[in-house]
């Protein structure tokens, strides 16, 4: 009689362990890596999706959709690469110094990103 509860418990644990718990992370935006900004030495990104939302959240940019992408992972620092990313407004200590020779782009802090 003790064997039956053991079998039931084992079966339940086997079913739970065999379930696929992996979830695809969702990324809010799609962008193109443009290259290193000559003023700041940090990569620029150009948002390709949700431009109105980007503008409302991160501010106006002199050229639509172009922002300084602080914290872009090294493996994604490749010109013309299309990426998916999540980002936020940077805190004051996450904004670097720029020389202001060119247009001044707003900054975003990249939380996570992947190659599309």
Buried (B, 14 or more C-beta within 10 A) or exposed (E): EEEEEEEEEEEEEEEEEEEEEEEEEEBBBBBBBBEEBEBBEBBBBBBBEBBEEBBEBBEEBEEEBBBBBBBBEEEBBEEEBEBBBBBEEBEEEEBBEBEEEEEEBBBBBBEEBEEE
